[in-house]
Amino acid sequence: MKKTLYLLLLAAGLLAPMPAQAAKQYKTQTEAAEAVTDDGYILVVYGKGWDRFSEPLCKKVIEAPEVQQAAGNAALILTPFYQYATEAERSAQREVWGSLAEPLARSMETYPCLLLYDKEGYLYGRVQGPVLLRGTMAEIAADLKAKMDAKRKQEEIMKKADAASGVEKAKLIAEACTFDNIEWPNNARGMVKEADPSDQSGMVRRLHFDGWALAQKYCGKDTDGGLQLGEGPTVKAMQDMMKDDAYTPEQKQVMHAIIIGTLRRSNADANKTQMRQHANEMKRLNPESNLGVTVDQIMKIWINDDGKKK
């Protein structure tokens, strides 16, 4: 029902008369840079020579009125990406990308995709995956618009942060990192550390939180650099951390997950009641997050049937 209502509202908005100003296409970033606005650049990237489906798809996307409207005043650029580029292909690719940094191999892109860069050339968002491959133009446009709207809101928060200092500045920068569909502001961790070096705000702890590293520290074998503390000390350490308001609900879910795993490895049968309590609390913190969604399976597979799938 919610999805149907959302699509109806979306269609109503996107089928409205086109604004006087809309996204304009450019052949290269160098050409676009002469007239780039605060909406930055949108590279519509296809696999050149190795994905025969992505080029026609990207050409449809960049020409779609819904996408052009959603893109606001951004510069749209149809952009090739070679998998194993020769020197000549690398040169041709670089000519289109201009001064914009190409994503690193370990980055989060899947091709084809829409890469969203701000005016300064910082990659802050992506439209990719199922919504691009199987979505309608209206759905693609909606995803694009949501990310661009989030970026504008983030920039407004950062303007306030620029005018602030100390703890207040650190909290504002951390607030600008709460958008889950775009990247954090460039160098957010460094800016928070500089604004609040003693971490009175707790935002340094928040932005430097690493769930995998935390699990390795308390649960990993000593031969792998872990403390291997065991059930009691690990549970206490996580419970103490959860008292710290600096951590987000999603970060506290990680702490509950570490406790559940520790209790299960220690004595699954004896610890079922505690595991269930932590699983319920993990879901309560945010039922829509990745860990929140997994709680039902934790209950079914780990707690109710001793880890044996039916």
C-alpha positions as CSV (number, residue, x, y, z in Angstrom):
1,M,0.0,0.0,0.0
2,K,2.8,2.4,1.0
3,K,4.7,1.6,-2.2
4,T,1.6,2.2,-4.3
5,L,1.0,5.5,-2.7
6,Y,4.6,6.5,-3.1
7,L,4.6,5.7,-6.8
8,L,1.4,7.6,-7.3
9,L,2.8,10.7,-5.6
10,L,6.0,10.2,-7.6
11,A,4.2,10.1,-10.9
12,A,2.2,13.2,-10.0
13,G,5.4,15.1,-9.3
14,L,7.4,13.9,-12.2
15,L,4.6,14.3,-14.7
16,A,4.2,18.0,-13.8
17,P,5.3,20.6,-16.3
18,M,9.0,20.7,-16.9
19,P,10.8,23.5,-15.0
20,A,12.4,26.3,-16.9
21,Q,15.8,25.0,-16.0
22,A,16.7,21.3,-16.1
23,A,19.8,19.2,-16.4
24,K,21.9,19.8,-19.5
25,Q,24.0,17.2,-21.3
26,Y,27.7,17.7,-22.0
27,K,30.2,15.7,-23.9
28,T,33.0,16.0,-21.3
29,Q,33.6,17.2,-17.8
30,T,36.0,19.9,-19.1
31,E,33.1,21.3,-21.2
32,A,30.7,21.0,-18.3
33,A,33.0,22.7,-15.8
34,E,32.6,26.0,-17.6
35,A,28.9,26.2,-16.5
36,V,28.7,23.8,-13.5
37,T,26.2,24.7,-10.8
38,D,25.8,23.7,-7.2
39,D,24.1,20.5,-8.4
40,G,27.4,19.3,-9.7
41,Y,27.9,16.5,-12.2
42,I,26.1,13.3,-13.0
43,L,28.1,10.8,-14.9
44,V,25.9,8.2,-16.6
45,V,28.5,5.4,-16.9
46,Y,28.3,2.4,-19.2
47,G,30.7,-0.5,-19.7
48,K,32.5,0.3,-23.0
49,G,33.3,-2.8,-25.0
50,W,32.5,-5.3,-22.3
51,D,28.8,-4.8,-21.5
52,R,26.7,-4.6,-24.6
53,F,23.5,-3.9,-22.7
54,S,24.7,-1.0,-20.6
55,E,25.4,1.6,-23.4
56,P,21.8,1.6,-24.9
57,L,20.4,1.6,-21.3
58,C,22.5,4.6,-20.3
59,K,21.5,6.4,-23.5
60,K,17.9,5.9,-22.7
61,V,18.4,7.1,-19.1
62,I,20.3,10.3,-20.0
63,E,17.6,11.2,-22.5
64,A,14.6,10.4,-20.2
65,P,12.6,13.6,-19.3
66,E,12.0,12.2,-15.8
67,V,15.7,11.8,-15.2
68,Q,16.6,15.2,-16.7
69,Q,14.0,16.8,-14.4
70,A,15.1,15.0,-11.3
71,A,18.7,16.0,-12.1
72,G,17.9,19.7,-11.5
73,N,20.7,21.8,-12.8
74,A,23.4,19.1,-12.8
75,A,25.7,18.5,-15.7
76,L,24.8,15.2,-17.4
77,I,27.6,13.4,-19.1
78,L,27.4,10.0,-20.9
79,T,30.6,8.3,-19.8
80,P,32.5,5.2,-21.0
81,F,34.2,2.9,-18.5
82,Y,36.7,0.3,-19.9
83,Q,37.4,-2.9,-18.1
84,Y,40.9,-3.6,-19.4
85,A,41.8,-0.3,-21.1
86,T,44.5,0.0,-23.7
87,E,46.5,3.2,-23.6
88,A,44.3,4.7,-26.3
89,E,41.2,3.7,-24.5
90,R,42.5,5.1,-21.2
91,S,43.1,8.4,-23.0
92,A,39.6,8.4,-24.5
93,Q,38.1,7.7,-21.1
94,R,40.1,10.3,-19.3
95,E,39.1,12.9,-21.9
96,V,35.4,12.4,-20.9
97,W,36.0,12.2,-17.1
98,G,38.3,15.2,-17.1
99,S,39.3,16.2,-13.6
100,L,36.8,13.9,-11.9
101,A,38.5,11.0,-10.1
102,E,37.5,7.6,-11.4
103,P,36.3,5.2,-8.7
104,L,38.9,2.9,-7.2
105,A,38.7,-0.8,-7.9
106,R,37.8,-1.5,-4.2
107,S,35.0,1.1,-4.3
108,M,31.3,0.5,-4.2
109,E,30.3,0.9,-7.9
110,T,28.6,-1.6,-10.1
111,Y,28.2,-0.8,-13.8
112,P,26.1,0.6,-15.4
113,C,25.6,3.4,-12.9
114,L,25.0,7.0,-12.3
115,L,27.8,8.6,-10.4
116,L,27.0,11.8,-8.5
117,Y,29.8,14.4,-8.0
118,D,29.5,17.7,-6.3
119,K,30.7,20.9,-7.8
120,E,34.2,20.4,-6.3
121,G,34.4,16.9,-7.8
122,Y,33.7,14.8,-4.7
123,L,31.8,11.5,-5.4
124,Y,28.9,11.6,-3.0
125,G,26.3,9.2,-4.4
126,R,25.4,6.4,-6.8
127,V,22.3,5.2,-8.6
128,Q,23.0,1.5,-9.5
129,G,21.9,-2.0,-9.1
130,P,18.3,-3.3,-9.4
131,V,16.7,0.2,-9.6
132,L,18.8,1.1,-12.6
133,L,18.8,-2.3,-14.3
134,R,15.1,-3.2,-13.8
135,G,13.4,0.0,-12.7
136,T,11.2,2.4,-14.7
137,M,12.6,5.8,-15.6
138,A,10.3,7.2,-12.9
139,E,11.9,4.9,-10.3
140,I,15.4,5.8,-11.5
141,A,14.5,9.5,-11.3
142,A,13.1,9.1,-7.8
143,D,16.3,7.4,-6.6
144,L,18.4,10.1,-8.2
145,K,16.2,12.9,-6.7
146,A,16.3,11.4,-3.3
147,K,20.1,11.4,-3.3
148,M,20.4,14.9,-4.6
149,D,17.9,16.2,-2.1
150,A,19.9,14.5,0.7
151,K,23.0,16.2,-0.6
152,R,21.4,19.6,-0.5
153,K,20.2,19.0,3.1
154,Q,23.7,17.8,4.0
155,E,25.3,20.9,2.6
156,E,22.9,23.1,4.6
157,I,24.0,21.3,7.8
158,M,27.6,21.8,6.8
159,K,27.1,25.5,6.3
160,K,26.0,25.7,9.9
161,A,29.0,23.6,10.9
162,D,31.3,26.0,9.1
163,A,30.0,28.8,11.2
164,A,30.3,26.8,14.5
165,S,33.2,25.6,16.6
166,G,34.2,23.0,19.1
167,V,31.5,20.5,20.3
168,E,28.7,22.2,18.4
169,K,30.7,21.9,15.2
170,A,31.5,18.3,15.8
171,K,27.9,17.5,16.4
172,L,26.8,19.2,13.2
173,I,29.3,17.4,11.1
174,A,28.2,14.1,12.7
175,E,24.6,15.1,11.9
176,A,25.6,15.6,8.2
177,C,26.9,12.0,8.3
178,T,23.4,10.5,9.1
179,F,22.1,10.4,5.5
180,D,22.1,6.7,4.6
181,N,21.8,7.1,0.9
182,I,24.9,9.3,0.2
183,E,28.5,9.5,1.4
184,W,29.6,11.5,4.4
185,P,31.0,14.9,3.8
186,N,34.6,14.8,2.5
187,N,37.1,14.4,5.4
188,A,34.3,14.3,8.0
189,R,36.4,12.3,10.5
190,G,39.3,14.7,10.2
191,M,37.1,17.7,10.6
192,V,35.4,16.3,13.7
193,K,38.7,15.5,15.3
194,E,40.0,18.9,14.5
195,A,36.9,20.6,16.0
196,D,36.8,18.4,19.1
197,P,40.2,16.9,19.7
198,S,39.4,15.7,23.3
199,D,36.1,14.2,22.0
200,Q,33.8,15.9,24.5
201,S,31.0,15.4,22.0
202,G,31.6,11.7,21.5
203,M,31.4,12.3,17.7
204,V,34.9,11.1,17.2
205,R,34.0,7.8,18.7
206,R,30.8,7.7,16.7
207,L,32.5,8.4,13.3
208,H,35.4,6.1,14.0
209,F,33.3,3.1,15.0
210,D,34.2,-0.1,13.2
211,G,32.0,-3.1,14.0
212,W,34.3,-5.7,12.4
213,A,37.3,-4.3,14.3
214,L,35.3,-4.3,17.5
215,A,34.3,-8.0,17.1
216,Q,37.9,-8.9,16.2
217,K,39.2,-7.0,19.3
218,Y,37.0,-8.8,21.8
219,C,36.3,-12.1,20.2
220,G,39.3,-12.8,18.0
221,K,42.0,-15.3,18.9
222,D,45.1,-13.8,20.6
223,T,47.2,-15.3,17.8
224,D,45.2,-13.0,15.4
225,G,45.6,-9.9,17.6
226,G,42.3,-10.3,19.4
227,L,41.8,-10.3,23.2
228,Q,39.8,-13.5,23.2
229,L,38.2,-12.4,26.5
230,G,35.5,-15.0,26.7
231,E,31.8,-14.6,27.7
232,G,31.8,-12.6,30.9
233,P,34.3,-9.8,30.1
234,T,33.1,-9.5,26.5
235,V,29.4,-9.1,27.5
236,K,30.4,-6.5,30.2
237,A,32.5,-4.6,27.7
238,M,29.7,-4.4,25.2
239,Q,27.1,-3.4,27.9
240,D,29.4,-0.6,29.1
241,M,29.8,0.7,25.6
242,M,26.0,0.7,25.1
243,K,25.7,3.1,27.9
244,D,27.5,5.7,25.8
245,D,25.1,8.0,24.0
246,A,27.7,8.8,21.4
247,Y,26.9,5.5,19.6
248,T,24.0,5.3,17.2
249,P,21.2,2.7,17.5
250,E,22.8,0.8,14.6
251,Q,26.2,0.8,16.3
252,K,24.6,-0.5,19.5
253,Q,23.0,-3.3,17.4
254,V,26.5,-4.4,16.5
255,M,27.3,-4.7,20.2
256,H,24.2,-6.8,20.8
257,A,25.2,-9.0,17.9
258,I,28.7,-9.5,19.4
259,I,27.1,-10.5,22.7
260,I,24.7,-12.9,21.0
261,G,27.6,-14.6,19.1
262,T,29.7,-14.8,22.3
263,L,26.9,-16.3,24.3
264,R,26.2,-18.8,21.6
265,R,29.8,-19.9,21.3
266,S,30.1,-20.2,25.1
267,N,27.0,-22.2,25.8
268,A,24.1,-21.9,23.4
269,D,21.7,-24.0,25.4
270,A,22.3,-22.3,28.8
271,N,22.3,-18.8,27.3
272,K,19.1,-18.9,25.2
273,T,17.2,-16.6,27.4
274,Q,19.9,-13.9,27.3
275,M,20.4,-14.4,23.6
276,R,16.7,-13.8,23.1
277,Q,16.7,-10.7,25.2
278,H,19.6,-9.2,23.2
279,A,18.0,-10.2,19.9
280,N,14.8,-8.4,20.9
281,E,16.7,-5.3,21.9
282,M,18.6,-5.4,18.7
283,K,15.4,-5.4,16.7
284,R,13.8,-2.7,18.9
285,L,16.7,-0.3,18.2
286,N,16.0,-0.4,14.5
287,P,13.9,-3.1,12.9
288,E,14.6,-1.8,9.4
289,S,18.4,-2.0,9.5
290,N,20.4,-4.9,8.2
291,L,20.9,-6.3,11.7
292,G,17.3,-5.5,12.7
293,V,16.0,-7.6,9.7
294,T,18.3,-10.5,10.7
295,V,16.8,-10.9,14.1
296,D,13.9,-13.1,12.9
297,Q,16.5,-15.6,11.5
298,I,18.6,-15.4,14.6
299,M,15.5,-16.3,16.6
300,K,14.6,-19.2,14.3
301,I,18.0,-20.7,13.6
302,W,20.1,-19.9,16.7
303,I,17.7,-19.6,19.5
304,N,14.7,-21.8,18.9
305,D,16.3,-24.9,17.4
306,D,19.9,-25.0,18.5
307,G,21.2,-23.7,15.2
308,K,19.8,-26.6,13.1
309,K,17.9,-25.5,10.1
310,K,14.6,-27.3,9.6
